[in-house]
Every structure is written in C-alpha cells, then in structure tokens.
Amino acid sequence: MIIVATAALPNTWMSRSRTNGPDPEDRAFTTTYAPDKRLGLWVPARMAEVYETQSGTITGEATYTNFRRFETEVRFLGVK
C-alpha cells in the first residue's frame, strides 16, 4: 500500500527460499514505517522476521524509537 498524498510506503516485505542443502529454509522480513513528526520523515518503526526450517520456526521482532538527526561536516585541507 502506498499513501498517495505523501507517496509514503508504510510497509515493505521480502522473502527468500533456500531449497538446497541439508536444512532448506524460508525467510520472510517485514518492515513497518511510521512518520516521525519531529524529524519530518518516515522512519522504520518495527521489523519482524520469520525463519521456517525443517528443525522448526524462529521468529524475531525489533522496534525502533527515539530517532535523532546527526549532522557532520567535512573539510579537506591541503588536497591537490
């Protein structure tokens, strides 16, 4: 889904399957984005992952908060 008014993409999804080897597996990753009013940007708010193997299922989830903007400046001295 794309939010037309802002061209924002609130979710991304990726999957991959490995069928060769001793333990085939399927992997899926989902990232959910949310607007950060302080930064004025859409930022990743949550990432979930699932691994399906013959040995079982492994899941993980991460949430992200407190985004900050960092700035840097570079000066080249004596470069010819």
C-alpha positions in Angstrom: 0.0 0.0 0.0 1.3 3.5 -0.9 -0.2 6.6 0.8 -0.9 8.7 -2.3 -0.9 12.1 -0.6 2.7 11.7 0.6 4.0 8.8 -1.6 4.8 7.0 1.7 5.3 3.3 1.7 4.4 2.2 5.2 5.4 -1.5 4.9 8.0 -3.5 3.0 8.2 -7.2 2.7 10.9 -9.6 1.4 11.1 -13.3 1.3 13.7 -15.8 0.3 13.7 -19.6 0.0 16.7 -21.9 0.0 15.8 -25.4 -1.3 19.2 -27.0 -1.4 21.5 -28.1 1.4 20.8 -30.2 4.5 18.2 -27.9 6.0 16.1 -26.0 3.5 14.5 -22.8 4.8 12.1 -20.0 4.0 12.8 -16.5 5.3 10.5 -13.5 5.5 11.2 -10.0 6.7 8.6 -7.2 7.2 9.5 -3.6 8.0 6.8 -1.2 9.1 7.4 2.6 8.8 5.8 5.4 10.7 6.0 9.2 10.4 8.3 10.9 12.9 6.8 14.4 13.4 10.0 15.8 15.0 12.2 14.8 12.0 9.5 15.2 9.4 10.4 11.8 7.9 9.0 8.3 7.7 11.3 6.0 9.8 11.4 2.3 10.5 9.2 1.6 13.5 9.2 -2.2 13.5 10.9 -5.1 11.8 9.8 -8.7 12.1 11.5 -11.8 10.7 10.5 -15.4 10.4 12.7 -18.4 9.5 10.9 -21.7 8.7 13.2 -24.8 8.6 12.7 -28.5 9.0 14.0 -28.1 12.5 11.3 -25.5 13.4 10.3 -21.9 13.3 12.4 -19.0 14.5 10.8 -15.5 14.9 12.2 -12.2 15.9 10.9 -8.6 16.2 12.6 -5.3 16.8 11.0 -1.9 17.5 12.7 1.4 17.0 12.1 4.7 18.8 13.8 7.9 19.7 15.2 8.8 16.2 17.7 11.6 16.1 19.2 13.7 13.4 23.0 13.8 13.2 25.0 16.2 11.2 28.6 16.3 10.2 30.9 18.5 8.2 34.0 17.5 6.2 36.8 19.9 5.2 39.7 18.8 3.0 42.9 20.7 3.8 45.9 20.6 1.6 44.3 18.4 -1.1 45.6 19.0 -4.6 
